[in-house]
């Protein structure tokens, strides 16, 4: 029986659960494949994001539900959650759980993979933490790091079984590896178990999983945190292939400012031939939490410390190690109004959260609400993450389609038509968003803003948001250059870019701005304008008109205002190749008594699917699936009841169901 009437992800808290109860319903499986990314320049550092949600780790309004959430109650709304959307600055993410083994939420892995970001779970061996007391103990941990003896204790899980189970869990749920967190209590000597830990890390790495070792007292020489890579920590780094330092270093902590440089020197001393590559997998990390008194903007410490990762000397060039960030969700959970630490405390409203998050990541909004609500401060150029990290994207080849949907909303549109009303979220359905969010190719970025717009359904094409560009400060005859996406694709004779957009009370000329490797940026005019329903227009640009056979590295727009300007909204951008059209499957029909819809025989991981319930002659949108299973009913003590769907929740008792495939190039069979 389901914990809730929807596919629900949970962590594993005991050895018994790991051994026999780890396979949950298949709707919880992440099936979006890991996308290839644009290359990282040699002078740009890698990045690691540690997402710890605290008491919101499995938030029933968000990540706990594997196919989305809906509704509103009290201080909570499904349309106002910690919806991370700056994946262009992330290389590896991990979802930190405070239990024995945490699987990253399905929606989290799908969103990460769609953006080419690795998604890791957590193996947490801290038996003494409050969440784990009574669930597993020190003897369980020792067994997990010990080879199976001749006379094993049947209640224990030994090293060989632990390795096997961790491989199976990652393979089944579709995530990429694990952070291993083991911070023994002071005075507990576990050095005899280091060989077992080394074998666990190495075996999982060899099996193809991405493993990350967290700096701990267990791996240090003196029983304290090293807060950097040392000779002792290097052994664990080589076993796991990735290392994250603890957080007590930087300008606030005495004699630690050179820890990034000292970490680099360890790499160089151990293996000078591979040091330049190895530094990309060592992460000097900073914690955003107010509990550690190191949140951004409270003092100069945070950004001054990030700057220490940069190298001012020639050995090595540009940077010493990768950059790690722990608890990016501070902009939601540490800014609860009034300030508090209870789940019932009111979260910042949606607009406040997005403004704060934009300021923290991109720095182009005027204010951030910190340290107190509505007492904002101006963000300086070096007080945002984009100053320290290089943006990347997954636009490597056709087809690529984005609808600028951030994965949450107050309604859901398809092709400009509203098919459902009510708050919802589904991070799996988040589009790949612009690499250059809130940036303009001019100096007036504070006056002319580009942002995700989600309040007016008439200006949203598909999903719950669109990209809105404010032209109100551009006079008639003036123009604006906007950079949108970093790319890395070669133009073919049949390559086009299509733009679905609408103007609000204004007219303008559009040209596509294309940067090409080894050549100047060029402008490509509109080849064709195709009127669509609901006031939208599709603008088609022929990439062969100036970029034939060339590699495109950035795409943007020039908007020349021809009449009184207001708002220009982009609802879809598509890189297509007419020689590679993908034909969608026919509509798949299922009977009304189906408890789970299964279209695995027709499933394509590059596609996603809209699920409809049918009543009479009307089809109601119920959900968006990035899987080949969709739960419709559950067995309960009261009998068979409808599962919770995230759209049109007032409807039930469907006589049949329909599943509609949306292919990677945006095609679908009409209902």
N, C-alpha and C positions, 0 to 999 in steps of 0.2 A: 504493500500500500504506500502511496506517495506521501512524503512529509507534507507537501502542499499539492494542490491539484494542478501542478505544472512540473515539467522536468526540473529537478533541483539538484545542484551540485553540492556535495559535502566533502569534508576532509576525512582522513582516516586517523583515528585517535588511539587505537589499540593494536597490538600484535594480531589478535584474532581477526580484526577487520582487514588488516593488510593481507592476511593469509587466505581468507576465504570469502571476503565480502567486498572486494574492491571493484568488481565489475557492476556498474550501475546501468540504468537504461540507456539505450543507444542514442537517444535524443541529446544526451550530455556530451557526446563525442564532438570534438572540434575537427572539421573536415576542410577548412580553407587551407590550401597548400601554401608553403612559405614562398613568397614572391622574390624574384631576383631584384637587387637594388642597383641604383646608379653607383659608380665607383666612388670610393672615399679618397680624396686627394692625399698625397703623401704627407702634406703639411697639416692635415686635419686629424684630430684625435678621435678615438672611438669613445662610445658612451655606454653606460650601464645605468638602468633605472630600477631601483628597488621599491616596489609598490606595497607598502604596509598600510592597510586600512584600519588597523586597530579594531575597535568594536564593530566596525562596519566591514570586517573581513568577508563575511557572507551576508551581505545586505539583501534582505528579501525584496527590497525595491529595485535591486539592480543585479549585481553579479551572481547572486545565488540562483537566479532563474536562467536556465541554459538557453531558452529561446525568447527571452524578452520579459519585460514586466509592464504593468499598466496600473492606472488608477491613482487616487489621491486620498489621503486620510490624515487629519490633524496637520502636523508640520511637514509631512512628507508628500512628495509627488514623484511619480515615475519619470516625469519630465525634468526633474531637478536632482541629479545625482552626480557623483564624481565621474564625469564623462571625459576621459583623457583623449586628446585629439592632436597632440603634437608629436606624433610618431616619427616625423621626418628627422628629429634630432636624437633618435634612440637606435642603438644597435642590438642590445640585449636587455630584456626586461625579466624580472622575476616577481612572482606574486608571493609575498612572505606570509606564511601562516604560522600560527603559534601552536600548532598541533604536530603530531608525529610525522605525517606526510600530507602535504597540501597540494592538490591538483589546481593549477590556475583555472579560474572560471572559463567555461566554454567560450563565452562572448569575448573574453579578454584575449585568449589565444587566437581566435578568428581575426580579431581586429589587428593584432600584432602581425600575424602572418600576411594579411592583406597588404601591409606596409613593409614587408620584408624584414620584420623584427623577430628575433628569437624569443620564445616564451618559455620560461622556466618555472617549475614548481619548487617546493621546499621540502627537504628532509630535515626535520628539527629534532635533535636528540637531547634537548634540555629537559630532562625528566623532572626537574625540581620546579619548573614554572607552574604557576597556578592552574593553567589550563590542562596540564598534563598529570598532575598529582592524582594518583588512583587509576590512571589509564595505562601508564607503563613506568618502569622504574630503572634504576641504574643497572641492575642485573640484566634487564632486557637489552639495554644499550651495549653492555659488554658482550652479550651473545651475538648481537648483530655485527660485531667487529671481530668475531672469533670463528675460525673454521669449525665445521661440524665435528664434534668429538665422536668417539666410538660408541659412547652411551649418552646420546643427547637427551636433554630435558624436552619432552614433547610440547611444553608450553612456550618454549623459546623459539625464536627465529634466528638461525645462524647465518653467517656471512654469505654462503653460497645461495641460500634461499632469498636473502635480502636483495642481493644483486639481481637475481632472476625476477623477483616480484617488481622491483623498481623499473626494470626494462619493460616488463609487460604492461605496467600501468601507463608509462609514458607512451608506449606504442598504441595502446588502446585508446587513450584520450586525445592523442594527437599533439602533445606538446613536446618540447625539444630537449629537455634535460632538467637538472636540479641545481639549486643552491643547497649546499650542505652546511648547516649551522649547528655547531657543537661547541658550547661554551661552558665547560664543567665548572662547578662551584669551587671557590677557593679552598685549597687544602685537599682536594681529591686528586690523587695522582693516578693518571690513566695512561702513562707513557707506554706501558706494555701493549696497549691496543693501537698504537700508531701504525704498525705494519698492516693491521686489518683495515684501517681507514684508507691507507694508501692503496690497498688492493681493491677496495670498493670503488674509490675514485677512478683508478686506472681502468678497471674492468668496464665500468659504465662509459668512460671516455672511448675505450676501444670499441664498444658496441655502437658508437656513433652518436651518443648523447653529448650535449654540451654541459659540462660540469663546471661549477663555480665554487671555490673554497673561500669561506669567510674567515678572515684573520681572527684567531681566538687564542685563549690561554692554552688550549690543547696543543696548538702547533707552534708555540713560541719556545724559546730556550729557557726563559726565566719564570714562566707561569703567569706572565702579565700580557696584556695586549701590546703588540708591537706597533700598531697603527701605521704600518708601512710594510713593504716587502723586505724581509731580512733573509739571511742565509738559511735559517730554520724554516721560515715560511716558504722559501723557494722550493723545498722538497714537495710541499703540498701543491704549490702552483704547477709544478711539472706533472704531478700525478693527475691533477684535475684539468689543467690547461688554461684555467682562468682563476684570478685571485682578486678579492676585494678587501681593501684595508678597513680597519675600524676607524672611528670618526674623531678621535681625540688628537688632532693635529691641526696646524694652521696658525694664524696670527694670534689667536687667543691662548694657545697652549705653548708654554715656554720651550724654547729650543727645538721646535718641530717644523719650522718654516721650510727647512730643506728636505723634508721627508720624501717629496716626489723625486728630487734629485738623487737622494740616497737609494731609493727604490731602483731608479735607472742604473745607478752604479753597481748594484747587486746583479742586475741582469747582464750588464756588460762584463762584469768579472766572471760570472758563471759561464757565459757563452757569448762572446763578442760577435760571432758570426750570425747569431739569430736575435740579438738584442733589439734591433729596430722593429722586428716583427713581434717579439715577445712583449714589448711595452704596450702594444695594442690590446693585450689581454690581462694587463695589470691595471686595476682601477683604484685610484686614490679618491675616496668618497667623502662627501659632506652630507650631513643630516639636516633636513629642513624643519625638524620638529621643534616646537616651542618648549617641549619637555626637556630637551637638551640645551635649551637657551641659545640655539644657533639658527633661528629661522631667518630667511632672507629679509632684509630691510629693517630689522630691529637694531642692527649695528653694522659697521662696515665689514665685520668679520667674514660673512658668508662669501661675498664676491671677491674680497681680497684673498681669501683662501683658495677659491677656484683659480684665480690668476697665478697662484704658485705652481700650478701644474704646467703652465707654459714655461718654456726654456728660453732664457735670455742669452744663453751661451751657444756656441756652435756644435757642442757635443752633448746631447743629440740636437738636431735642428728642431725648432718650434715647440716641442713639448716632451715631457719626461715619461708620462704614462697616460693611460686612458682616464676619463673623468667619470666618477660615479656619483649618483644622486639618490639619496634615500628619503622616502616619504614625500614625493612630489604632491601628494594629495593634501598637503598643508593648506593650500589655498581654499579648500572646501572645509576640512574638518577642524583646522586650528583657527578658522575665522568664523566659527559659529557665533550667532548673535542671539542673546547675550553670550559672552564667552563661557564655555562649559565643556564638560567631557562626557556628557550623557547622550545616548542615542536619541533621546527625546528633545534635546536642545535644538533649536531652530537652525537649519543650515542657511548659508547665504542664498538669496534668491538666485534664479538662473542668470539673470543679467549681471548681477554683481559677481557671481562666480566666474562667468566667462570673461568679463572685463579684467578681473584679477589674474586669471590664468593667461590671458593674452599679454598682460603687462609683464608677468613673470617670464614667459617664454620668448616673447617677441619685442617687448619694450616700446611698442609704438602707440599704445594707448596713453592718455594723459596721466591718469591717476591709478593707484592701487589702494584699496581700502585696508590700510594697515598702518599703525597697529590697532586703530580703533575704527569702528564702522563710520563711514562718511567723513573720516578725517584723512583723506587720501594724500599721497605724496607723489611727486613727479618721479618717474623712473628715468634714471640716467642711462646713456648708451651702453655702459658696461654693467648695468644692473638687470640684465636679462640673459637667459640661457643661450639665445641665438648668437650672442657676442662670443661665446666660448666654443660653440659646436657648429658643425657644418651640416646643412640641410641635405637630405637625400630623398629620392623617390623611387618608384617602381615602374616608371614609364620607360621600358626598355624595348618594347616592340608593340605592334598592333595585335589584337585589339586592346584598347584601354578605354574605360568609360568611368567617369565620376559624375554624380549628381549633386555633389556638395552637401550631402546628407550627413549630419554629425551623429546620427544614431539615436536621437531622442526627439520628442516633439509633443505638440498639443493636438495634432491631427496627422493624418498620413495621406499624402497625395501620390497619384500615379499619373504622369503625363499632364499635370496641371489640374487634375480632377480630384477633389477630396473624397476619399473612399472610407475614411473613418475619422471620428472626432473623439478626443479624450487623451490625457497624458499617457505617454508610453516611452520605453527605451529598449533598444536592442543594439548593443555595441557591435555585434556581428554585422549589422547592416550599415555601419558607418562607412562612408565613402573614403577613398584616398583623397585627402584634402590638400589644398595648395601648399607647395613647398615653401613659398614666400608669403606666408600669411601676413596681412596687414603691412606689407611693404610696397612702396611706390618707387618708380624710377625718377623721382624728383625730390626736392628738399622739403616739400610741404606735406609730409606724411601725416602730420597731426591734424591738418585741416580737412584733407580729403581721405576719408576712411573707407577701407574695404573690410567687410565683416560678414559673418554668417548671420543670415536673417531668418527668423523662425516664428514671427508673430502674425504675418499676413498670409493666409493661404493662397491668395491670388498671385503672390509673387514667389511661390514655391512650386517646383516642377515635379520632382519625385522624392518622397521621403518627408522629412520634417524641417528642412532648412534649405537655403540657397545662398549663393554668394552675392552680396549686395554691395554696389559701388556708388558712393555719394558723389554726385557731380554738381552739387548745388553751389560750390565755390568756383566752378569753372565757367567763365563767361562764354557767350556765343562766339564761335570762332576759335576758342581755346581748345587745348587737347591735354590728355593725360595718358602717360605710359604706365602700365601695370605689369609687373612680373608675376607669373603664376606658378609654373612648375619647372623644376630641374628635370632634365630628361637625358637619355642616352640611347637614341634609336637612329637607325639609318633609313633614310627616305627611299621608298621603292617607287616604281612608276605609277602605282595605284594607291599611294598614301594620301589621305585627307585628314583634316581636323574639322570636326563639326562642333558648332557652338549653338546651344539652345538658350535663347535670351529674350528679354523684353525690356522696353523702355517705358518709364512712367512720365508721361507729359513732356517728352522731349524727343528730339531726333539727333542722330549722330552717325558719323561714318566710322566703321570698324576696320582695322587692319590687324593682321596677326604679326606679332614680332617674334622672329625666330633667330636665335643665336646658333651658329654653326661652328663646329670644331675647325680651327684653322682659318676661319673667315670672319668677316664683319657680320653684325646683326643686320637682318634685312626685314622689310615689310612686305607682307603678302596680302593682296586685296581679297575681298569677298568674291568668290567664284559664283555662288548661287545663294539666293535667299528663298526659303521655303516656308510659307505661312503654315502654322500648326494650330490646333484647337486651343481654346482658352487664352488667346492673345499672345501666344508664344511664336517665335520665329527661329528656324534653324538656318544658321549661317555656315556655309561650307567653304573651306579654304583648301586649294590645291597646293600641296607642299612642293610639287615639282616646278611650280612657278618661282624658281629662285633657289631651291634647296635640293634639287635632284641628285640622288646618289650620295648625299652628304649626311654627316652625323649631326643631329640636332641636340643641343645641350641645354637650352632654356627656351621656354615658350611663354609669351605674354601677349598683351593687347595694347593697341593705341586707340583711344576713343577721342574723336574730334567732334566737339559739340556744335550742332548746326541750328539749334533752337533753344528756347529757355530750358535749362537742364534741371533735372531733379535726381532720380534714381535709375541706375542701370542694374538689372538683375540677371545673373547667369544661373541657369538651372541644370545645365549639362555640358560637359566637354568630352569629346570622344575622338581618340586617335584610331582611325580605321584603315583597313586595307581591303579594297573591294574584291581582291583576288582571294581573300581568306574568310569570306562570309560563313558564319556558323548558323546552321538551320536549327531552330528550336524543336523540342519534342512536341507532339500534339498534346492537348490538354489531357491530363490523367484523371480519371474518374474513380471514386471510391464510394462504397455504400455507406449509408448513414449510421449503421451500427458498428462501423470500424472503430476499434479502440486506439489503434496506431496506424497511421498511413505510412506505407513502405514503398518507396519507388527506387529501391537500390539497383534494380536492373536497368533503369534509365538514368541513373545519377551521373552527373558530371561535376567534378569538384571545382571547375572553373565557372560554373553557373550558380545562381541562387534561385529560390523558388517562392512564389506567392501561394498561400493556402487560403482557399475560400470555402465557406459553408453555404449550402444551398437551401433556401426556403422558398417553395413555390417557384417562381421564375426569376428570383433575385439571388445573386451571388454576393455574399458578404465577405470582405477581406478579414481573415482571422489572424494571420501572422506571416512573417518573412522567415524562411528557413534556409540555413546554410548547411544542410544535412540531408540525408535521404529518409529521415524518419520525422514524423510529426505526431505528437500525442494529442488525441481528441477526447479520450474518456479514461476514467480510472475506476477500478474496483474499490469500493469503500464498504464500511460496515452497513451503510444505508443502501447499498446496491451500486449499480453503475451510474456514475454522474459525469457530466461534461467536464473536461479539463478547462482550466482558465486559459483563454486566448487573449492576446494583447490588443486586438482591434475589435470594434463592434461587440463589446462585452455584454451588451444588453440582449443580444440574440443567442438563442439556444435551440436545441431540438432539431438539428439539421437533418434533412432527408437524404442528403448526399454531400460529398466533398469533391472539390476540384483542386488540382495542383498545376500551376502554370510555371514553366521553366523560363527564366530570363538568362540568356546566354551571355558570354563574356563580351560580346559586341553589342549588347543591349536589345537583341531581338527577342520577341515572344509571340506565341500564337494567341490571338484575341480570344476572349471567352465566348 
